Amino acid sequence: MSIIPPGLSRLLQFYLSGPLPCPYLPDQVERKLFTRLTDDVSLNVEINSMLTRAGFRRSHDIAYRPACPNCNACTPVRVPVRLFNPSHNLKRIAARNQDLTLEISSAEPTDELYDLFMSYQKGRHADSDMVLMSRDDFADMLQEGAAETLLYCLRDPFRKLVGCIMADPVVDGVSAVYSFYDPSESKRSLGTQLILNLISEMQQERQPYVYLGYWVAASRKMAYKIRFQPLQALGPQGWDWTP
C-alpha cells in the first residue's frame, strides 16, 4: 500500500539514483530512492511528514532514502521523547552547557549563520565539497524545499552564536536536517547538545518523536546516535526498538 494518498501521489514522482561511492562504509556502493518536493511550503509539511515516517530524509528540495542493492546498513532512527532516559554522560553535557541560550527562528540565512557554517566545515570537514559553498549555496540549503523549517540556535553568555541545527516540524515531532557548530568549542559537545535541545523542546510541546535520520552501526560518523536511548529503528515490521 502506498504511503502517499492518491491526491498527493499525483504530485510526486520517485526516481532511483545511479551508483555512487558510499560516504559511510568503504568499498560499498550507494543508490537512493528520491523525489523532489513542491514549491508549496504547507504541502511540503504534509509530504515530508509522511516520508519521514517511512524512513526518508530531506536535503534541499529532495526527499530520499537508501536503496542500495547489496547493503541495508543505513537504519532510520528516532527518539521517543516521552521515554527518553539520558545517560550520565548526556547529563554532564547538558550541565556543561547550562550557560547557553536557545533561540528558535525561521530558516532565514544571515552572515552570522554562514560564518559559523563555514567555520564548522573548515574545522570538521575540510575535505568535503561543502567547504566550497558560497553564501547563496548556503541560502539554498536553508530554503530550498523548506517545510516550515526552523533553526534551533545556541548562544553563549556573550551572545556569540556557537551552534545551530536545522529541523523540519512533522506531524508527530521534528526531523533533524543538519547541524553545525563552533569547532573551537569541542569541550561542549555541541552536536550532542543540539539534539538534547530538540528532545527537550518536543517534550515541552508534547510531541512524541525526534527523527535523527540514519544510523549506521559500522560507521564512526553515525555512532553518536545510539547514545540517545531508548532509540527506535525502522525495520521490515515497522518502527521497533534497537538492540
Protein Blocks (a to p, Z undefined) as FASTA:
>chain_A
ZZbdfklmmmpccddddddddfkbghiacddddddddfbfklmmmmmmmmmmnopacehj
bccddddfkbckbccddddfkloccdfklmmmmmmmmmpccddddddddfklmmmmmmmm
mmmmmmbmklmpcfklmmmmmmgopahiacdddddfkopafbdcdddddfklcadfbdcd
dfklmmnommlmmmmmmmmmmmmnopabdcebjadfklmklmmmmmmccdddddfkopcd
dZZ
